[in-house]
Amino acid sequence: MKRANAPAAGPAALAALLTDFGTDDVYVGVMKAVLLGICPSARIVDLTHAIPPQDVRLGALALADAAPYLPAGAVAVAVVDPGVGSARAALAARAGGRYFVGPDNGLLSWCLGADAEAVRLEEPRYRLAPVSDTFHGRDVFAPAAAHLLNGVPLAALGPPAESWLRLERPAPTRRPDGALEAHVIAVDRFGNLILDLAREELPARPAFEVAGRPAVRLVRSYAEAGDGLAALGGSFGRVELAWPNGSAASVLGVGIGATVVVRAAP
């Protein structure tokens, strides 16, 4: 009989991996091997392994974007962990019908809403031994995810975590003149500038200014933009600046942290 409050093991068991490991080394492959060794029926999805090294905030953003598309009962394993081997806790949490496993450094926090419950991964039975001081992805996080997929209850993995580190969510600010000051929070591989501004926060007729360039057009799609700088609502609901068939980041010479001013056009 399936244990209560645990994901279903078997053909439906899904583990989704997100790391800053890249794919040049063996780290991701070893994590998968450990996971499959404990839960052979698991299916593994690689969300990304191209998070910039040690960039917890970008990892949190990517995980929060991907999480709503994971099926119920899936286990997301996220490892962007500059504090590995320190006193930071290792967490497993349940939120929104899904499970999240990773370091307690804010990486999971944007996925953990009011319904979340979490534990500290301290139960030796559900770790590899010995636990390396530098590779908790292999020795702590992958085993925890596999055991969850095998039906081990969350509470069995360790004591409750009453709190966890929460990253502040990026958000635009309002200037005294009424303009919104948004910020570039990510640059994708196409050079699109992703803003901390939701599409629904835009005024009816927005006018944009970035890197001294006024009057960026608002369009519905990249195709509608043609060959020039344009703003549009991206696939995850945030406004982005794009230069179709080119790179907005390269053309403008800006990146993460750049300011974009948004006003209501007269």
Rosetta blueprint (number, residue, H / E / L):
1 M L
2 K L
3 R L
4 A L
5 N L
6 A L
7 P L
8 A L
9 A L
10 G L
11 P L
12 A L
13 A L
14 L E
15 A E
16 A E
17 L E
18 L E
19 T E
20 D L
21 F L
22 G L
23 T L
24 D L
25 D L
26 V L
27 Y H
28 V H
29 G H
30 V H
31 M H
32 K H
33 A H
34 V H
35 L H
36 L H
37 G H
38 I H
39 C L
40 P L
41 S L
42 A L
43 R E
44 I E
45 V E
46 D E
47 L E
48 T E
49 H L
50 A L
51 I L
52 P L
53 P L
54 Q L
55 D L
56 V H
57 R H
58 L H
59 G H
60 A H
61 L H
62 A H
63 L H
64 A H
65 D H
66 A H
67 A H
68 P H
69 Y H
70 L L
71 P L
72 A L
73 G L
74 A L
75 V E
76 A E
77 V E
78 A E
79 V E
80 V L
81 D L
82 P L
83 G L
84 V L
85 G L
86 S L
87 A L
88 R L
89 A L
90 A E
91 L E
92 A E
93 A E
94 R E
95 A E
96 G L
97 G L
98 R E
99 Y E
100 F E
101 V E
102 G E
103 P E
104 D L
105 N L
106 G L
107 L L
108 L L
109 S H
110 W H
111 C H
112 L L
113 G L
114 A L
115 D L
116 A L
117 E E
118 A E
119 V E
120 R E
121 L L
122 E L
123 E L
124 P H
125 R H
126 Y H
127 R L
128 L L
129 A L
130 P L
131 V L
132 S L
133 D L
134 T L
135 F L
136 H H
137 G H
138 R H
139 D H
140 V H
141 F H
142 A H
143 P H
144 A H
145 A H
146 A H
147 H H
148 L H
149 L H
150 N L
151 G L
152 V L
153 P L
154 L H
155 A H
156 A H
157 L H
158 G L
159 P L
160 P E
161 A L
162 E L
163 S L
164 W L
165 L L
166 R L
167 L L
168 E L
169 R L
170 P L
171 A L
172 P L
173 T E
174 R E
175 R L
176 P L
177 D L
178 G L
179 A L
180 L E
181 E E
182 A E
183 H E
184 V E
185 I E
186 A E
187 V E
188 D L
189 R L
190 F L
191 G L
192 N L
193 L E
194 I E
195 L E
196 D E
197 L E
198 A E
199 R H
200 E H
201 E H
202 L L
203 P L
204 A L
205 R L
206 P E
207 A E
208 F E
209 E E
210 V E
211 A L
212 G L
213 R E
214 P E
215 A E
216 V E
217 R E
218 L E
219 V L
220 R L
221 S L
222 Y H
223 A H
224 E H
225 A H
226 G L
227 D L
228 G L
229 L L
230 A E
231 A E
232 L E
233 G E
234 G L
235 S L
236 F L
237 G L
238 R E
239 V E
240 E E
241 L E
242 A E
243 W L
244 P L
245 N L
246 G L
247 S L
248 A H
249 A H
250 S H
251 V H
252 L H
253 G L
254 V L
255 G L
256 I L
257 G L
258 A L
259 T E
260 V E
261 V E
262 V E
263 R E
264 A E
265 A L
266 P L
